[in-house]
């Protein structure tokens, strides 16, 4: 009798084990496309044994623990690749916005010097406006007394000044947009750090009795770490002699490790902050190095590529106004205001009009030496720091200098796109390497489903047989 009862108990335990195996195999299959999920396995163990009159017999099996396939080295490799990918992606976005702000772009379908205006741009970009402006001066030199030519010249001058000022304003807006995006990202970063500390607390409670049992919570924590790594370079270490706790670290401005989260605590309740004026990231009072990842890439692109484009346009405006004023001053006044109006790089003298515009400094109504001298500036090749008055700010002609600025930004954007595409392959390789160890295999899980299903059916059949035997024993006893 006791043997039948014992067998019934063992079989019922086996049913529970096989049922758990089916449940986990189904859970794995449900997450087959979830790359943040690591496959799980039921560890089946012996419940122990007892000595009977015949021999030492097993007390059956039970589900000892739930294990997950997760490798720290593979996780850290993925995090590093995510940081690099995010850096290139954010740089690409900022550069694309800057190229749009310029109003002209490098046509990559043609040769390396082909500059086109942005789609829908009225009247072309700055280079077109420069050409139109000097063509108007050439027409003025031919017809110095023609009112229509004068009106056209002043109109082209206004258009050129407006395009230069608006372009600089747009580039400034790109920089402001970067600052706003970084501020928004900082809020996300601090929320993620708080979530990691909170998850550490949940894991500590769940694993206080059984280590490594909080498999789903560990997946959630790893997903948060990978989200964080997109913003800056971050690493983590397991804290010894704790219930699944980790320490999250980054580096300060001199390369020393800084703890951002330790267990359930954020040291001194510090927060990541951004000083847009000085371009600094801080954690508490510590200046951080976030050069890797999306945050640092946005800041670097703002301060290098976008600012370089603004500086080049400012030099162009200064060179343009200075050179033209240097010739036109012989008429008794400047053509462009010196200095320009507040907030602008270049502006026409307010006194300029059709009646005050002059083509000559002489009293000869048909003379044109000023108009001709300014028209000839269109083809003048300037050299930086050549020691001459009103020169030394740009290299080349006005048009070629601006086109070189557009080309420089375009080439940087093109290079960044190529690097981003290559980096996506590297990131995918890191993910594939981890998937091979931690990812869910459909064939493997279907095999497990069949295995546990057959085992469940066998255990159920065994229970039915024992139930039949018990029924016979009970009925016979009853008859007797």
Buried (B, 14 or more C-beta within 10 A) or exposed (E): EEEBEBBBBBBBBBBBBBBBBBBBBEBBBEBEEEBBBBBBBBEBEEBEEEEEEEEEBEBBBBBBBBBBBBEEEBBBBBBBBBBBBBBBBBBBBBBBBBBBBBBBBBEEEEEEEBBBBBEEEEEBBBBBBBBBBBBBBBBBBEBBEEEEBBBBBBEBBBBBBBBBBBBBBBBBEBBEBBBEBBEEBBEBBBEBBBBBBBBBBBBBEBBEEEEBBBBBBBBBBBBBBBBBBBBBBBBBBEBEEBBBBBBBBBBBBEEEEBBBBBBBEBEEEBBBBBEBEEBBBBBBEBBBBBBBBBBBBBBBBBEEBBBBBBEBBBBBBBBBBBBBBBBBBBBEEBBBBBEBEEEBBBBBBEEBEEEEBBBBBBEEEEBBBBBBBBBBBBEEEBEEEEEEEBBBBBBBBBBBBBBBBBBBBBEBBBEBBEBBEEBBEBBEEBBEBBBEEBBBBEEEBEEBBEBBBEBBEBBBEBBEBBEEBBEEEEEEEEEE
